[in-house]
Amino acid sequence: MPGNVSKNAKREGAKVLTSRWGGAIKMKSVFENGKLRHFAICEKSGNTARKAKDLM
């Protein structure tokens, strides 16, 4: 491991979540109406949901 890495940063690599349509799930953030909203989007079908779990 390189240098001093915090215990929370010791990950083998981000797990790629796959949706029920077979595409990768990415998290996006949008700033609207003075609030930061996070949502998940399927790269293959373009479907969006509030949580990544809803696309699985």
PQR file with spaces between the fields and no chain letter, atoms N, CA, C, O and H, PARSE charges and radii, in Angstrom:
ATOM       1  N    MET     1       0.844   -1.202    0.000 -0.4000 1.5000
ATOM       2  CA   MET     1       0.000    0.000    0.000 -0.0000 2.0000
ATOM       3  C    MET     1       0.875    1.246    0.000  0.5500 1.7000
ATOM       4  O    MET     1       1.896    1.293    0.686 -0.5500 1.4000
ATOM       5  N    PRO     2       0.479    2.240   -0.759 -0.5600 1.5000
ATOM       6  CA   PRO     2       1.298    3.435   -0.864  0.2800 2.0000
ATOM       7  C    PRO     2       1.117    4.369    0.319  0.5500 1.7000
ATOM       8  O    PRO     2       0.007    4.816    0.611 -0.5500 1.4000
ATOM       9  N    GLY     3       2.220    4.659    0.996 -0.4000 1.5000
ATOM      10  CA   GLY     3       2.205    5.674    2.056 -0.0000 2.0000
ATOM      11  C    GLY     3       1.225    5.397    3.178  0.5500 1.7000
ATOM      12  O    GLY     3       0.866    4.248    3.436 -0.5500 1.4000
ATOM      13  H    GLY     3       3.121    4.296    0.759  0.4000 1.0000
ATOM      14  N    ASN     4       0.798    6.456    3.839 -0.4000 1.5000
ATOM      15  CA   ASN     4      -0.168    6.337    4.915 -0.0000 2.0000
ATOM      16  C    ASN     4      -1.573    6.483    4.344  0.5500 1.7000
ATOM      17  O    ASN     4      -1.989    7.574    3.953 -0.5500 1.4000
ATOM      18  H    ASN     4       1.090    7.389    3.629  0.4000 1.0000
ATOM      19  N    VAL     5      -2.290    5.376    4.303 -0.4000 1.5000
ATOM      20  CA   VAL     5      -3.639    5.383    3.765 -0.0000 2.0000
ATOM      21  C    VAL     5      -4.590    5.094    4.915  0.5500 1.7000
ATOM      22  O    VAL     5      -4.348    4.197    5.723 -0.5500 1.4000
ATOM      23  H    VAL     5      -1.952    4.490    4.620  0.4000 1.0000
ATOM      24  N    SER     6      -5.678    5.864    4.983 -0.4000 1.5000
ATOM      25  CA   SER     6      -6.626    5.652    6.072 -0.0000 2.0000
ATOM      26  C    SER     6      -7.283    4.285    5.945  0.5500 1.7000
ATOM      27  O    SER     6      -7.322    3.711    4.856 -0.5500 1.4000
ATOM      28  H    SER     6      -5.874    6.592    4.327  0.4000 1.0000
ATOM      29  N    LYS     7      -7.801    3.761    7.055 -0.4000 1.5000
ATOM      30  CA   LYS     7      -8.401    2.429    7.040 -0.0000 2.0000
ATOM      31  C    LYS     7      -9.629    2.378    6.137  0.5500 1.7000
ATOM      32  O    LYS     7      -9.969    1.314    5.620 -0.5500 1.4000
ATOM      33  H    LYS     7      -7.770    4.227    7.939  0.4000 1.0000
ATOM      34  N    ASN     8     -10.306    3.524    5.940 -0.4000 1.5000
ATOM      35  CA   ASN     8     -11.483    3.536    5.084 -0.0000 2.0000
ATOM      36  C    ASN     8     -11.129    3.547    3.607  0.5500 1.7000
ATOM      37  O    ASN     8     -11.968    3.219    2.768 -0.5500 1.4000
ATOM      38  H    ASN     8     -10.030    4.388    6.360  0.4000 1.0000
ATOM      39  N    ALA     9      -9.905    3.917    3.279 -0.4000 1.5000
ATOM      40  CA   ALA     9      -9.485    3.998    1.886 -0.0000 2.0000
ATOM      41  C    ALA     9      -8.836    2.697    1.414  0.5500 1.7000
ATOM      42  O    ALA     9      -8.443    2.599    0.252 -0.5500 1.4000
ATOM      43  H    ALA     9      -9.223    4.184    3.961  0.4000 1.0000
ATOM      44  N    LYS    10      -8.717    1.703    2.285 -0.4000 1.5000
ATOM      45  CA   LYS    10      -8.083    0.431    1.921 -0.0000 2.0000
ATOM      46  C    LYS    10      -9.090   -0.457    1.209  0.5500 1.7000
ATOM      47  O    LYS    10      -9.645   -1.389    1.790 -0.5500 1.4000
ATOM      48  H    LYS    10      -9.037    1.783    3.229  0.4000 1.0000
ATOM      49  N    ARG    11      -9.313   -0.144   -0.067 -0.4000 1.5000
ATOM      50  CA   ARG    11     -10.262   -0.923   -0.854 -0.0000 2.0000
ATOM      51  C    ARG    11      -9.560   -1.481   -2.073  0.5500 1.7000
ATOM      52  O    ARG    11      -8.676   -0.839   -2.639 -0.5500 1.4000
ATOM      53  H    ARG    11      -8.863    0.614   -0.539  0.4000 1.0000
ATOM      54  N    GLU    12      -9.958   -2.683   -2.477 -0.4000 1.5000
ATOM      55  CA   GLU    12      -9.319   -3.331   -3.614 -0.0000 2.0000
ATOM      56  C    GLU    12      -9.672   -2.625   -4.905  0.5500 1.7000
ATOM      57  O    GLU    12      -8.989   -2.814   -5.912 -0.5500 1.4000
ATOM      58  H    GLU    12     -10.676   -3.205   -2.017  0.4000 1.0000
ATOM      59  N    GLY    13     -10.698   -1.833   -4.905 -0.4000 1.5000
ATOM      60  CA   GLY    13     -11.207   -1.182   -6.101 -0.0000 2.0000
ATOM      61  C    GLY    13     -12.712   -1.141   -5.952  0.5500 1.7000
ATOM      62  O    GLY    13     -13.303   -2.024   -5.329 -0.5500 1.4000
ATOM      63  H    GLY    13     -11.253   -1.680   -4.087  0.4000 1.0000
ATOM      64  N    ALA    14     -13.325   -0.140   -6.508 -0.4000 1.5000
ATOM      65  CA   ALA    14     -14.772    0.016   -6.345 -0.0000 2.0000
ATOM      66  C    ALA    14     -15.491   -1.142   -7.008  0.5500 1.7000
ATOM      67  O    ALA    14     -15.153   -1.539   -8.123 -0.5500 1.4000
ATOM      68  H    ALA    14     -12.846    0.577   -7.014  0.4000 1.0000
ATOM      69  N    LYS    15     -16.476   -1.679   -6.325 -0.4000 1.5000
ATOM      70  CA   LYS    15     -17.296   -2.746   -6.878 -0.0000 2.0000
ATOM      71  C    LYS    15     -18.213   -2.139   -7.934  0.5500 1.7000
ATOM      72  O    LYS    15     -18.828   -1.096   -7.710 -0.5500 1.4000
ATOM      73  H    LYS    15     -16.750   -1.357   -5.419  0.4000 1.0000
ATOM      74  N    VAL    16     -18.299   -2.792   -9.074 -0.4000 1.5000
ATOM      75  CA   VAL    16     -19.169   -2.312  -10.147 -0.0000 2.0000
ATOM      76  C    VAL    16     -20.539   -2.931   -9.951  0.5500 1.7000
ATOM      77  O    VAL    16     -20.688   -4.151  -10.010 -0.5500 1.4000
ATOM      78  H    VAL    16     -17.799   -3.639   -9.256  0.4000 1.0000
ATOM      79  N    LEU    17     -21.540   -2.094   -9.717 -0.4000 1.5000
ATOM      80  CA   LEU    17     -22.898   -2.582   -9.552 -0.0000 2.0000
ATOM      81  C    LEU    17     -23.530   -2.736  -10.924  0.5500 1.7000
ATOM      82  O    LEU    17     -23.353   -1.884  -11.795 -0.5500 1.4000
ATOM      83  H    LEU    17     -21.418   -1.102   -9.668  0.4000 1.0000
ATOM      84  N    THR    18     -24.274   -3.832  -11.120 -0.4000 1.5000
ATOM      85  CA   THR    18     -24.946   -4.040  -12.394 -0.0000 2.0000
ATOM      86  C    THR    18     -26.445   -4.021  -12.171  0.5500 1.7000
ATOM      87  O    THR    18     -26.944   -4.546  -11.177 -0.5500 1.4000
ATOM      88  H    THR    18     -24.419   -4.524  -10.413  0.4000 1.0000
ATOM      89  N    SER    19     -27.155   -3.412  -13.102 -0.4000 1.5000
ATOM      90  CA   SER    19     -28.602   -3.304  -12.990 -0.0000 2.0000
ATOM      91  C    SER    19     -29.264   -4.565  -13.533  0.5500 1.7000
ATOM      92  O    SER    19     -28.591   -5.441  -14.077 -0.5500 1.4000
ATOM      93  H    SER    19     -26.750   -2.985  -13.910  0.4000 1.0000
ATOM      94  N    ARG    20     -30.574   -4.652  -13.384 -0.4000 1.5000
ATOM      95  CA   ARG    20     -31.302   -5.821  -13.888 -0.0000 2.0000
ATOM      96  C    ARG    20     -31.345   -5.854  -15.408  0.5500 1.7000
ATOM      97  O    ARG    20     -31.709   -6.873  -15.994 -0.5500 1.4000
ATOM      98  H    ARG    20     -31.120   -3.941  -12.942  0.4000 1.0000
ATOM      99  N    TRP    21     -30.972   -4.737  -16.062 -0.4000 1.5000
ATOM     100  CA   TRP    21     -30.913   -4.690  -17.528 -0.0000 2.0000
ATOM     101  C    TRP    21     -29.520   -5.012  -18.039  0.5500 1.7000
ATOM     102  O    TRP    21     -29.291   -5.060  -19.248 -0.5500 1.4000
ATOM     103  H    TRP    21     -30.676   -3.909  -15.586  0.4000 1.0000
ATOM     104  N    GLY    22     -28.594   -5.231  -17.125 -0.4000 1.5000
ATOM     105  CA   GLY    22     -27.243   -5.634  -17.520 -0.0000 2.0000
ATOM     106  C    GLY    22     -26.240   -4.508  -17.639  0.5500 1.7000
ATOM     107  O    GLY    22     -25.074   -4.759  -17.944 -0.5500 1.4000
ATOM     108  H    GLY    22     -28.779   -5.192  -16.143  0.4000 1.0000
ATOM     109  N    GLY    23     -26.654   -3.280  -17.411 -0.4000 1.5000
ATOM     110  CA   GLY    23     -25.726   -2.149  -17.503 -0.0000 2.0000
ATOM     111  C    GLY    23     -25.123   -1.814  -16.150  0.5500 1.7000
ATOM     112  O    GLY    23     -25.611   -2.259  -15.112 -0.5500 1.4000
ATOM     113  H    GLY    23     -27.601   -3.075  -17.163  0.4000 1.0000
ATOM     114  N    ALA    24     -24.061   -1.027  -16.173 -0.4000 1.5000
ATOM     115  CA   ALA    24     -23.426   -0.581  -14.933 -0.0000 2.0000
ATOM     116  C    ALA    24     -24.244    0.548  -14.320  0.5500 1.7000
ATOM     117  O    ALA    24     -24.833    1.362  -15.031 -0.5500 1.4000
ATOM     118  H    ALA    24     -23.664   -0.665  -17.016  0.4000 1.0000
ATOM     119  N    ILE    25     -24.270    0.585  -12.990 -0.4000 1.5000
ATOM     120  CA   ILE    25     -25.000    1.635  -12.280 -0.0000 2.0000
ATOM     121  C    ILE    25     -23.998    2.697  -11.836  0.5500 1.7000
ATOM     122  O    ILE    25     -23.001    2.386  -11.184 -0.5500 1.4000
ATOM     123  H    ILE    25     -23.791   -0.076  -12.412  0.4000 1.0000
ATOM     124  N    LYS    26     -24.267    3.944  -12.189 -0.4000 1.5000
ATOM     125  CA   LYS    26     -23.436    5.076  -11.776 -0.0000 2.0000
ATOM     126  C    LYS    26     -24.277    6.007  -10.911  0.5500 1.7000
ATOM     127  O    LYS    26     -25.480    6.157  -11.128 -0.5500 1.4000
ATOM     128  H    LYS    26     -25.077    4.197  -12.718  0.4000 1.0000
ATOM     129  N    MET    27     -23.631    6.629   -9.927 -0.4000 1.5000
ATOM     130  CA   MET    27     -24.313    7.609   -9.090 -0.0000 2.0000
ATOM     131  C    MET    27     -24.031    8.998   -9.648  0.5500 1.7000
ATOM     132  O    MET    27     -22.898    9.312  -10.013 -0.5500 1.4000
ATOM     133  H    MET    27     -22.654    6.508   -9.750  0.4000 1.0000
ATOM     134  N    LYS    28     -25.066    9.823   -9.709 -0.4000 1.5000
ATOM     135  CA   LYS    28     -24.932   11.200  -10.192 -0.0000 2.0000
ATOM     136  C    LYS    28     -25.501   12.143   -9.137  0.5500 1.7000
ATOM     137  O    LYS    28     -26.334   11.752   -8.320 -0.5500 1.4000
ATOM     138  H    LYS    28     -25.986    9.568   -9.412  0.4000 1.0000
ATOM     139  N    SER    29     -25.038   13.389   -9.167 -0.4000 1.5000
ATOM     140  CA   SER    29     -25.534   14.417   -8.269 -0.0000 2.0000
ATOM     141  C    SER    29     -25.944   15.631   -9.087  0.5500 1.7000
ATOM     142  O    SER    29     -25.242   16.032  -10.015 -0.5500 1.4000
ATOM     143  H    SER    29     -24.361   13.708   -9.831  0.4000 1.0000
ATOM     144  N    VAL    30     -27.089   16.214   -8.736 -0.4000 1.5000
ATOM     145  CA   VAL    30     -27.596   17.387   -9.435 -0.0000 2.0000
ATOM     146  C    VAL    30     -27.968   18.434   -8.395  0.5500 1.7000
ATOM     147  O    VAL    30     -28.617   18.127   -7.396 -0.5500 1.4000
ATOM     148  H    VAL    30     -27.660   15.888   -7.983  0.4000 1.0000
ATOM     149  N    PHE    31     -27.551   19.674   -8.638 -0.4000 1.5000
ATOM     150  CA   PHE    31     -27.904   20.768   -7.736 -0.0000 2.0000
ATOM     151  C    PHE    31     -29.112   21.492   -8.315  0.5500 1.7000
ATOM     152  O    PHE    31     -29.008   22.160   -9.344 -0.5500 1.4000
ATOM     153  H    PHE    31     -27.024   19.924   -9.450  0.4000 1.0000
ATOM     154  N    GLU    32     -30.276   21.355   -7.643 -0.4000 1.5000
ATOM     155  CA   GLU    32     -31.485   22.027   -8.122 -0.0000 2.0000
ATOM     156  C    GLU    32     -32.305   22.510   -6.941  0.5500 1.7000
ATOM     157  O    GLU    32     -32.374   21.847   -5.906 -0.5500 1.4000
ATOM     158  H    GLU    32     -30.360   20.812   -6.807  0.4000 1.0000
ATOM     159  N    ASN    33     -32.921   23.657   -7.101 -0.4000 1.5000
ATOM     160  CA   ASN    33     -33.744   24.284   -6.064 -0.0000 2.0000
ATOM     161  C    ASN    33     -32.985   24.459   -4.749  0.5500 1.7000
ATOM     162  O    ASN    33     -33.566   24.342   -3.670 -0.5500 1.4000
ATOM     163  H    ASN    33     -32.865   24.196   -7.942  0.4000 1.0000
ATOM     164  N    GLY    34     -31.700   24.737   -4.845 -0.4000 1.5000
ATOM     165  CA   GLY    34     -30.896   24.961   -3.647 -0.0000 2.0000
ATOM     166  C    GLY    34     -30.558   23.700   -2.882  0.5500 1.7000
ATOM     167  O    GLY    34     -30.081   23.778   -1.750 -0.5500 1.4000
ATOM     168  H    GLY    34     -31.229   24.832   -5.721  0.4000 1.0000
ATOM     169  N    LYS    35     -30.794   22.534   -3.475 -0.4000 1.5000
ATOM     170  CA   LYS    35     -30.493   21.270   -2.809 -0.0000 2.0000
ATOM     171  C    LYS    35     -29.662   20.388   -3.733  0.5500 1.7000
ATOM     172  O    LYS    35     -29.777   20.463   -4.956 -0.5500 1.4000
ATOM     173  H    LYS    35     -31.182   22.470   -4.394  0.4000 1.0000
ATOM     174  N    LEU    36     -28.825   19.555   -3.127 -0.4000 1.5000
ATOM     175  CA   LEU    36     -28.018   18.612   -3.876 -0.0000 2.0000
ATOM     176  C    LEU    36     -28.739   17.272   -3.859  0.5500 1.7000
ATOM     177  O    LEU    36     -28.910   16.664   -2.803 -0.5500 1.4000
ATOM     178  H    LEU    36     -28.731   19.495   -2.133  0.4000 1.0000
ATOM     179  N    ARG    37     -29.155   16.822   -5.020 -0.4000 1.5000
ATOM     180  CA   ARG    37     -29.898   15.563   -5.114 -0.0000 2.0000
ATOM     181  C    ARG    37     -29.016   14.497   -5.755  0.5500 1.7000
ATOM     182  O    ARG    37     -28.368   14.740   -6.773 -0.5500 1.4000
ATOM     183  H    ARG    37     -29.016   17.316   -5.878  0.4000 1.0000
ATOM     184  N    HIS    38     -29.000   13.309   -5.143 -0.4000 1.5000
ATOM     185  CA   HIS    38     -28.226   12.179   -5.643 -0.0000 2.0000
ATOM     186  C    HIS    38     -29.194   11.170   -6.251  0.5500 1.7000
ATOM     187  O    HIS    38     -30.275   10.932   -5.714 -0.5500 1.4000
ATOM     188  H    HIS    38     -29.526   13.112   -4.316  0.4000 1.0000
ATOM     189  N    PHE    39     -28.797   10.585   -7.368 -0.4000 1.5000
ATOM     190  CA   PHE    39     -29.613    9.531   -7.944 -0.0000 2.0000
ATOM     191  C    PHE    39     -28.726    8.561   -8.709  0.5500 1.7000
ATOM     192  O    PHE    39     -27.605    8.883   -9.102 -0.5500 1.4000
ATOM     193  H    PHE    39     -27.918   10.779   -7.804  0.4000 1.0000
ATOM     194  N    ALA    40     -29.266    7.360   -8.907 -0.4000 1.5000
ATOM     195  CA   ALA    40     -28.544    6.318   -9.626 -0.0000 2.0000
ATOM     196  C    ALA    40     -29.074    6.252  -11.045  0.5500 1.7000
ATOM     197  O    ALA    40     -30.267    6.444  -11.281 -0.5500 1.4000
ATOM     198  H    ALA    40     -30.177    7.098   -8.587  0.4000 1.0000
ATOM     199  N    ILE    41     -28.183    5.979  -11.992 -0.4000 1.5000
ATOM     200  CA   ILE    41     -28.589    5.869  -13.391 -0.0000 2.0000
ATOM     201  C    ILE    41     -27.950    4.623  -13.996  0.5500 1.7000
ATOM     202  O    ILE    41     -26.771    4.347  -13.778 -0.5500 1.4000
ATOM     203  H    ILE    41     -27.214    5.823  -11.801  0.4000 1.0000
ATOM     204  N    CYS    42     -28.744    3.877  -14.758 -0.4000 1.5000
ATOM     205  CA   CYS    42     -28.250    2.706  -15.468 -0.0000 2.0000
ATOM     206  C    CYS    42     -27.681    3.177  -16.798  0.5500 1.7000
ATOM     207  O    CYS    42     -28.361    3.864  -17.560 -0.5500 1.4000
ATOM     208  H    CYS    42     -29.702    4.101  -14.935  0.4000 1.0000
ATOM     209  N    GLU    43     -26.420    2.806  -17.082 -0.4000 1.5000
ATOM     210  CA   GLU    43     -25.773    3.281  -18.304 -0.0000 2.0000
ATOM     211  C    GLU    43     -26.345    2.624  -19.559  0.5500 1.7000
ATOM     212  O    GLU    43     -26.315    3.223  -20.634 -0.5500 1.4000
ATOM     213  H    GLU    43     -25.867    2.248  -16.463  0.4000 1.0000
ATOM     214  N    LYS    44     -26.860    1.415  -19.440 -0.4000 1.5000
ATOM     215  CA   LYS    44     -27.358    0.708  -20.615 -0.0000 2.0000
ATOM     216  C    LYS    44     -28.763    1.161  -21.008  0.5500 1.7000
ATOM     217  O    LYS    44     -29.011    1.481  -22.171 -0.5500 1.4000
ATOM     218  H    LYS    44     -26.885    0.928  -18.567  0.4000 1.0000
ATOM     219  N    SER    45     -29.693    1.188  -20.032 -0.4000 1.5000
ATOM     220  CA   SER    45     -31.089    1.504  -20.344 -0.0000 2.0000
ATOM     221  C    SER    45     -31.434    2.972  -20.114  0.5500 1.7000
ATOM     222  O    SER    45     -32.426    3.464  -20.653 -0.5500 1.4000
ATOM     223  H    SER    45     -29.492    0.929  -19.087  0.4000 1.0000
ATOM     224  N    GLY    46     -30.622    3.681  -19.315 -0.4000 1.5000
ATOM     225  CA   GLY    46     -30.909    5.079  -19.026 -0.0000 2.0000
ATOM     226  C    GLY    46     -31.925    5.284  -17.919  0.5500 1.7000
ATOM     227  O    GLY    46     -32.332    6.417  -17.658 -0.5500 1.4000
ATOM     228  H    GLY    46     -29.816    3.281  -18.877  0.4000 1.0000
ATOM     229  N    ASN    47     -32.345    4.206  -17.259 -0.4000 1.5000
ATOM     230  CA   ASN    47     -33.306    4.330  -16.162 -0.0000 2.0000
ATOM     231  C    ASN    47     -32.640    4.985  -14.957  0.5500 1.7000
ATOM     232  O    ASN    47     -31.453    4.787  -14.701 -0.5500 1.4000
ATOM     233  H    ASN    47     -32.015    3.286  -17.471  0.4000 1.0000
ATOM     234  N    THR    48     -33.429    5.769  -14.221 -0.4000 1.5000
ATOM     235  CA   THR    48     -32.914    6.420  -13.021 -0.0000 2.0000
ATOM     236  C    THR    48     -33.749    6.015  -11.819  0.5500 1.7000
ATOM     237  O    THR    48     -34.923    5.667  -11.949 -0.5500 1.4000
ATOM     238  H    THR    48     -34.394    5.930  -14.429  0.4000 1.0000
ATOM     239  N    ALA    49     -33.127    6.064  -10.645 -0.4000 1.5000
ATOM     240  CA   ALA    49     -33.801    5.769   -9.393 -0.0000 2.0000
ATOM     241  C    ALA    49     -33.100    6.532   -8.291  0.5500 1.7000
ATOM     242  O    ALA    49     -31.973    6.995   -8.465 -0.5500 1.4000
ATOM     243  H    ALA    49     -32.173    6.346  -10.539  0.4000 1.0000
ATOM     244  N    ARG    50     -33.773    6.666   -7.146 -0.4000 1.5000
ATOM     245  CA   ARG    50     -33.205    7.407   -6.042 -0.0000 2.0000
ATOM     246  C    ARG    50     -32.040    6.633   -5.407  0.5500 1.7000
ATOM     247  O    ARG    50     -31.060    7.232   -4.964 -0.5500 1.4000
ATOM     248  H    ARG    50     -34.689    6.290   -7.004  0.4000 1.0000
ATOM     249  N    LYS    51     -32.155    5.314   -5.369 -0.4000 1.5000
ATOM     250  CA   LYS    51     -31.111    4.474   -4.794 -0.0000 2.0000
ATOM     251  C    LYS    51     -30.648    3.459   -5.840  0.5500 1.7000
ATOM     252  O    LYS    51     -31.430    3.037   -6.692 -0.5500 1.4000
ATOM     253  H    LYS    51     -32.951    4.828   -5.729  0.4000 1.0000
ATOM     254  N    ALA    52     -29.385    3.075   -5.770 -0.4000 1.5000
ATOM     255  CA   ALA    52     -28.856    2.077   -6.695 -0.0000 2.0000
ATOM     256  C    ALA    52     -29.572    0.741   -6.516  0.5500 1.7000
ATOM     257  O    ALA    52     -29.717   -0.021   -7.472 -0.5500 1.4000
ATOM     258  H    ALA    52     -28.750    3.418   -5.077  0.4000 1.0000
ATOM     259  N    LYS    53     -30.013    0.461   -5.306 -0.4000 1.5000
ATOM     260  CA   LYS    53     -30.686   -0.805   -5.006 -0.0000 2.0000
ATOM     261  C    LYS    53     -31.993   -0.949   -5.786  0.5500 1.7000
ATOM     262  O    LYS    53     -32.417   -2.064   -6.091 -0.5500 1.4000
ATOM     263  H    LYS    53     -29.895    1.080   -4.530  0.4000 1.0000
ATOM     264  N    ASP    54     -32.631    0.181   -6.107 -0.4000 1.5000
ATOM     265  CA   ASP    54     -33.896    0.132   -6.828 -0.0000 2.0000
ATOM     266  C    ASP    54     -33.718   -0.318   -8.286  0.5500 1.7000
ATOM     267  O    ASP    54     -34.684   -0.746   -8.918 -0.5500 1.4000
ATOM     268  H    ASP    54     -32.286    1.086   -5.859  0.4000 1.0000
ATOM     269  N    LEU    55     -32.498   -0.227   -8.823 -0.4000 1.5000
ATOM     270  CA   LEU    55     -32.237   -0.632  -10.193 -0.0000 2.0000
ATOM     271  C    LEU    55     -31.770   -2.074  -10.292  0.5500 1.7000
ATOM     272  O    LEU    55     -31.651   -2.606  -11.396 -0.5500 1.4000
ATOM     273  H    LEU    55     -31.713    0.120   -8.310  0.4000 1.0000
ATOM     274  N    MET    56     -31.502   -2.715   -9.162 -0.4000 1.5000
ATOM     275  CA   MET    56     -30.959   -4.073   -9.165 -0.0000 2.0000
ATOM     276  C    MET    56     -32.062   -5.112   -9.161  0.5500 1.7000
ATOM     277  O    MET    56     -31.781   -6.310   -9.163 -0.5500 1.4000
ATOM     278  H    MET    56     -31.599   -2.282   -8.265  0.4000 1.0000
